[in-house]
Amino acid sequence: MTAPQQGPLVGLTVIEICSTIAGPACARLLGDFGAKVIKIEPLEGDNVRQMGQHVGEVSLYAASLLRNKRSIALDLKSEEGRDIARALIARADILVENNRPGVLERLGLAYETLSADNPGLVMVRISGYGQSGPYAPRPGYGAICEAVGGVRHMTGDPDRPPARVALATTDYLTAVYGAFGAMSAIYERARSGRGQVVDAALYEAAFSQMEPMVPAYEKLGIVPKREGPNLSSMAPNSLYPSKDGGWVLIAANSNATFERLLRLMNRIELLDDPRFATIRSRGEKPNMRALDGIIAEWSRQFDTATLEEMVRSAEVPTSRVYTIADIYQDPHYRARDMLIEVPHDALGHTTQVGIMPRLSRTPGAVRWSGPEIGADGRAILTHDLALSSGRIDELERASVLCPSTLTNENDA
């Protein structure tokens, strides 16, 4: 870990006491843009190290999600472990945690306690249901909170049970809200000198996607249903069949784009049909179904590749549905550095998702892959807390600290 820090957040120190996805993703985002991130994990390691696919004992997911972080593994149930955590937090700008509400309080790490030593501390708290309200004590994962937030009801086909997106969508969305809250609080701290708590709830991140449904229910009593491949109140915007059994997504949302699609189909007369004349009329359910049927009848005359190229040439947004294999072969991903090879001690390298968003002058960077459990513990205690080698040996022998695997201590 000798790569220099770079990015707009250089100078900020982040302590992460998180597990699985939402919290680590939030801290990873801060680390990608230059913040120094110290991950405090249990002696057995973050659960994410057991998730996803593995090569031998190496979690490929952890190699990416824990990148740009330094790891120290502490027993926070021990007084000495908590003392070390408090000492690190006292020197930090941001603490990110995603434990169930009350866990850190029981460990003596409540915000009131921590901010007494560090008044400028910004504490990002990610949980299922937030830090207040009757559901706050409940455990909650992203998938559960999608159900509570109304998102699961809207996912899938209308004639089948609610489906799920087999990705941690709500976790990542909450991570972005958490990082945005952290940066907002840091910006305000520059004026007041005081930190604050950022309360980011998974169910609220999921619910934020329901924005158009909220006023529609209050004013019109509409309870929307699942639309399958369609977009509610917007057409044409769906998957359409091709001659060779494939599917191509076509989205002609605006009037101008819809007209270009009709000219390609040689069906320009449909602009005079009142069912399809406006965005609003096309979004009405019977009209949407009728229009999808017309487009599907046309689209299945062509092979997938031909159909996709025809629609794209007409300047109508379109794409076949990519697999991860398609992504690896796509030149745009490579040109935008969205598939980056990151060195890895055990595997040589891993390919990871690139940095986003892009900053023109002070871009982020991936400096190293996720470290092994507690790899940086000795270096952190030496350089950040000025503990002696003998004292660190004592902590290791007492199983307060996981023995470090890092031999080069110059990058702590």
C-alpha positions in Angstrom: 0.0 0.0 0.0 2.4 2.6 -1.2 0.2 4.5 -3.7 -0.1 8.2 -2.8 -3.6 9.5 -1.8 -5.2 11.7 -4.4 -8.6 13.2 -4.9 -10.7 16.0 -3.5 -11.2 14.4 -0.1 -7.4 14.1 0.7 -7.0 15.3 4.3 -10.2 13.8 5.6 -10.0 10.8 7.9 -12.8 8.3 8.0 -13.3 5.5 10.5 -15.6 2.7 9.4 -17.3 0.4 11.8 -19.6 -1.4 9.4 -20.5 -4.8 7.9 -21.8 -6.2 4.7 -22.7 -3.6 2.1 -24.4 -0.3 2.7 -21.9 1.1 5.2 -18.8 -0.3 3.6 -20.0 1.1 0.2 -20.4 4.5 1.7 -16.9 4.5 3.2 -15.5 3.0 0.0 -17.0 6.0 -2.0 -15.2 8.4 0.4 -12.0 6.5 0.0 -12.2 6.4 -3.8 -12.1 10.2 -3.7 -9.0 10.4 -1.4 -10.2 10.2 2.2 -8.1 8.1 4.5 -10.4 5.2 5.5 -9.6 3.0 8.5 -11.9 0.0 8.7 -12.4 -1.4 12.2 -13.7 -4.9 11.8 -14.1 -7.9 14.2 -11.3 -10.4 14.7 -13.1 -12.8 12.3 -13.5 -10.1 9.7 -16.4 -8.3 8.1 -19.2 -10.7 6.9 -18.7 -9.4 3.3 -15.5 -11.5 3.3 -17.7 -14.5 3.1 -20.0 -13.2 0.4 -19.9 -13.4 -3.3 -17.6 -15.6 -5.3 -14.2 -16.7 -4.0 -10.8 -17.7 -5.5 -9.5 -20.0 -2.9 -10.0 -18.1 0.3 -10.1 -14.6 -1.4 -13.5 -12.9 -1.6 -13.6 -11.1 -4.9 -16.4 -8.9 -3.5 -14.3 -7.9 -0.5 -11.4 -7.1 -2.7 -13.5 -4.4 -4.4 -15.8 -3.2 -1.6 -13.0 -2.8 0.8 -10.6 -1.2 -1.6 -8.7 2.0 -0.6 -9.2 1.1 3.0 -6.8 0.1 5.8 -8.0 -2.7 8.1 -7.5 -3.1 11.8 -9.3 -6.0 13.5 -10.3 -5.2 17.1 -12.4 -6.9 19.8 -14.8 -4.1 20.6 -16.3 -6.2 23.4 -13.1 -5.6 25.3 -12.3 -2.4 27.1 -8.9 -2.1 25.4 -10.4 -2.6 22.0 -13.0 0.1 22.7 -10.3 2.5 24.0 -8.4 2.0 20.7 -11.5 2.7 18.7 -12.3 5.9 20.7 -8.7 7.1 20.2 -8.9 6.6 16.5 -12.4 8.3 16.3 -11.1 11.2 18.3 -8.6 12.0 15.5 -11.2 11.4 12.6 -13.5 13.7 10.6 -16.1 11.1 9.8 -17.4 7.9 11.5 -19.5 5.6 9.3 -21.4 2.8 11.0 -24.3 0.6 10.0 -25.1 -1.4 13.2 -28.6 -1.7 14.5 -29.5 1.4 16.6 -28.3 1.0 20.1 -25.3 -1.3 19.4 -22.7 1.5 19.5 -24.4 3.1 22.5 -24.0 -0.2 24.4 -20.3 -0.2 23.5 -19.8 3.3 24.9 -19.5 4.8 21.4 -22.6 7.0 21.4 -22.3 10.2 19.4 -22.6 12.3 22.6 -19.6 10.5 24.0 -17.5 10.6 20.9 -18.3 14.3 20.1 -17.3 15.3 23.6 -13.7 14.4 22.6 -14.2 15.4 19.0 -16.8 18.2 18.6 -16.2 18.3 14.8 -17.0 14.6 14.3 -19.6 13.8 11.6 -21.2 10.4 12.3 -23.0 8.7 9.4 -25.5 6.2 10.8 -26.9 3.7 8.2 -29.7 1.4 9.4 -32.8 -0.3 8.2 -35.3 2.1 9.7 -33.4 5.0 11.0 -32.4 6.1 14.5 -35.9 7.0 15.6 -39.5 5.8 15.2 -41.2 2.6 16.3 -39.3 0.4 13.8 -35.9 1.7 14.7 -34.9 -1.4 16.7 -35.8 -3.8 13.9 -33.1 -5.5 11.9 -33.3 -4.6 8.3 -31.5 -5.5 5.1 -31.9 -3.8 1.8 -34.3 -6.4 0.4 -36.5 -6.2 3.5 -36.5 -2.4 3.4 -37.5 -2.5 -0.3 -40.6 -4.3 0.7 -41.4 -1.7 3.4 -40.5 1.2 1.1 -43.0 0.1 -1.6 -40.3 -0.8 -4.2 -40.9 -4.5 -4.1 -44.6 -4.1 -4.8 -43.6 -2.3 -8.1 -41.0 -4.9 -9.2 -41.8 -7.7 -11.6 -44.7 -8.7 -13.8 -48.3 -7.8 -12.8 -49.5 -11.4 -13.0 -46.8 -12.8 -10.7 -45.6 -12.3 -7.2 -43.4 -9.3 -6.5 -39.9 -10.0 -7.8 -36.6 -8.7 -6.6 -33.6 -7.2 -8.4 -30.8 -9.7 -7.6 -28.5 -6.9 -6.7 -28.0 -4.8 -3.5 -29.6 -1.8 -5.2 -31.0 -0.2 -2.0 -27.8 -0.7 -0.1 -25.8 1.2 -2.8 -28.4 4.0 -3.0 -28.4 4.4 0.8 -24.6 4.5 0.6 -24.7 7.4 -1.8 -27.2 9.3 0.4 -24.9 8.6 3.4 -21.9 10.0 1.6 -23.9 13.0 0.4 -25.0 13.6 3.9 -21.4 13.3 5.2 -20.1 15.9 2.7 -23.0 18.2 3.5 -22.2 18.0 7.2 -18.4 18.5 6.5 -19.3 21.6 4.4 -21.5 23.0 7.2 -18.7 22.2 9.7 -16.5 24.7 7.9 -18.8 27.5 9.1 -19.8 26.3 12.5 -16.9 24.1 13.6 -19.3 21.5 14.8 -20.1 18.0 13.6 -23.5 16.3 13.5 -25.2 12.9 12.9 -26.3 11.9 9.4 -29.2 9.4 9.7 -29.6 7.4 6.5 -32.3 4.7 6.5 -32.5 1.9 4.0 -36.3 2.0 3.8 -36.2 5.7 3.2 -33.7 5.4 0.4 -35.9 2.8 -1.2 -39.0 4.9 -0.6 -37.4 7.9 -2.3 -37.8 6.1 -5.6 -41.6 6.2 -5.1 -41.6 10.0 -5.5 -44.2 10.2 -8.3 -46.5 7.8 -6.5 -46.8 9.8 -3.3 -48.8 12.8 -4.5 -50.8 10.6 -7.0 -52.1 8.5 -4.1 -52.9 11.5 -1.9 -54.8 13.4 -4.6 -56.2 10.5 -6.7 -56.1 7.5 -4.5 -54.0 5.6 -7.1 -52.2 2.5 -5.9 -49.8 1.6 -8.8 -49.2 -1.9 -9.8 -46.2 -3.8 -11.3 -45.6 -2.9 -14.9 -43.2 -5.7 -15.9 -40.7 -4.4 -18.5 -42.6 -1.1 -18.9 -42.1 2.2 -17.2 -45.2 3.5 -15.4 -47.1 6.3 -17.3 -44.4 6.4 -20.1 -44.6 4.7 -23.5 -43.0 3.4 -25.6 -40.4 2.3 -23.0 -40.2 -1.4 -22.9 -38.5 -4.6 -24.1 -39.5 -5.6 -27.6 -39.0 -9.1 -29.2 -36.7 -9.7 -32.1 -36.8 -12.3 -34.9 -34.1 -14.5 -33.3 -35.7 -14.7 -29.9 -33.8 -11.8 -28.3 -35.1 -8.6 -26.6 -34.3 -5.0 -27.3 -35.1 -2.2 -25.0 -36.5 0.9 -26.9 -37.3 4.1 -25.0 -38.9 6.8 -27.1 -40.0 9.0 -24.2 -40.2 12.5 -25.8 -42.4 13.6 -28.7 -39.5 14.2 -31.0 -37.9 10.8 -30.3 -41.3 9.0 -30.7 -41.7 10.7 -34.1 -38.2 9.4 -35.2 -39.2 5.9 -34.1 -42.5 6.1 -36.1 -40.6 7.3 -39.2 -38.3 4.3 -38.9 -41.3 2.0 -38.6 -43.1 3.7 -41.5 -46.0 4.4 -39.2 -45.9 8.2 -39.0 -49.7 8.3 -39.3 -49.9 7.1 -35.6 -49.0 10.7 -34.6 -52.6 11.6 -35.7 -54.1 8.9 -33.5 -55.3 10.7 -30.3 -54.2 7.7 -28.2 -50.6 8.3 -29.2 -50.4 12.1 -29.9 -49.0 13.2 -26.5 -46.7 11.9 -23.8 -49.6 11.9 -21.4 -52.0 10.0 -23.7 -49.3 7.4 -24.6 -48.8 6.7 -20.9 -52.4 5.7 -20.3 -52.6 1.9 -19.7 -54.9 0.9 -22.6 -52.9 3.1 -25.0 -49.6 1.9 -23.7 -50.6 -1.8 -24.3 -51.9 -1.0 -27.8 -48.7 0.9 -28.7 -46.4 -1.9 -27.3 -48.3 -4.4 -29.5 -47.8 -2.3 -32.6 -44.1 -1.9 -31.9 -43.7 -5.6 -31.1 -45.3 -6.7 -34.3 -42.8 -4.5 -36.2 -39.7 -5.4 -34.1 -40.0 -9.2 -34.5 -39.3 -8.9 -38.2 -35.6 -8.2 -37.5 -32.7 -10.0 -35.8 -31.5 -8.5 -32.5 -28.3 -7.0 -33.9 -30.1 -5.5 -36.9 -33.0 -4.1 -34.8 -30.7 -2.5 -32.3 -28.6 -0.8 -35.1 -31.7 0.4 -37.0 -33.2 2.0 -33.9 -29.9 3.5 -32.8 -29.3 4.9 -36.3 -32.7 6.7 -36.0 -31.3 8.4 -32.8 -33.8 6.6 -30.6 -32.3 5.3 -27.2 -32.0 1.6 -27.4 -30.0 -1.4 -26.3 -30.1 -5.1 -26.1 -30.0 -6.4 -22.5 -26.3 -6.8 -21.6 -24.9 -9.7 -19.6 -21.7 -9.2 -17.6 -19.9 -11.0 -20.5 -21.2 -8.4 -22.9 -19.9 -5.7 -20.6 -16.4 -7.1 -20.7 -16.5 -7.0 -24.5 -17.9 -3.5 -24.8 -15.5 -0.8 -25.9 -17.3 2.0 -24.1 -16.7 0.5 -20.7 -13.0 0.2 -21.5 -12.8 3.7 -22.9 -14.4 5.1 -19.8 -12.2 3.1 -17.4 -15.2 1.3 -15.8 -13.4 -2.0 -15.8 -10.1 -1.4 -14.1 -7.4 -3.9 -13.1 -6.3 -3.4 -9.5 -3.2 -5.2 -8.2 -3.9 -7.9 -5.6 -1.2 -9.6 -3.5 -2.7 -13.1 -3.8 -4.3 -13.0 -7.2 -2.0 -10.7 -9.2 -5.0 -8.4 -9.9 -8.7 -8.2 -9.8 -10.9 -6.3 -12.2 -13.2 -3.9 -10.4 -15.9 -1.4 -11.2 -14.3 2.0 -12.0 -14.7 5.4 -10.2 -17.8 7.4 -10.6 -18.8 10.2 -10.7 -16.0 11.7 -12.7 -14.4 14.9 -11.6 -12.5 16.8 -14.3 -9.7 18.3 -12.1 -9.5 16.2 -9.0 -10.6 12.7 -9.9 -10.8 9.8 -7.6 -8.6 6.7 -7.9 -8.2 3.1 -6.8 -5.0 2.8 -4.9 -5.2 -0.8 -3.7 -7.5 -3.7 -3.3 -9.3 -4.6 -0.1 -6.7 -5.7 2.5 -6.7 -8.9 4.5 -8.3 -8.9 7.9 -6.4 -6.6 10.2 -3.6 -6.2 7.7 -2.8 -2.7 8.7 -3.4 -3.0 12.5 0.2 -2.7 13.6 0.9 0.2 11.2 -2.2 2.1 12.3 -1.4 1.8 16.0 2.2 2.7 15.4 1.7 5.8 13.2 -1.8 7.0 14.2 -1.7 6.3 17.9 2.1 6.1 18.5 1.8 2.8 20.4 5.1 1.0 21.0 5.9 -2.3 19.4 5.8 -4.0 22.8 2.3 -2.6 23.6 1.0 -3.8 20.2 2.5 -7.3 20.9 0.6 -7.3 24.2 -2.7 -6.5 22.4 -2.1 -9.3 20.0 -1.4 -11.8 22.7 -4.5 -10.7 24.6 -6.6 -11.2 21.3 -7.7 -7.6 21.4 -6.0 -7.0 18.1 -5.7 -9.4 15.1 -2.1 -9.9 14.2 -1.1 -7.7 11.2 0.0 -9.1 7.9 1.4 -5.9 6.7 5.2 -5.7 6.7 5.5 -2.3 5.2 4.3 0.2 7.8 5.2 3.4 5.8 1.7 3.8 4.4 -0.3 4.1 7.5 
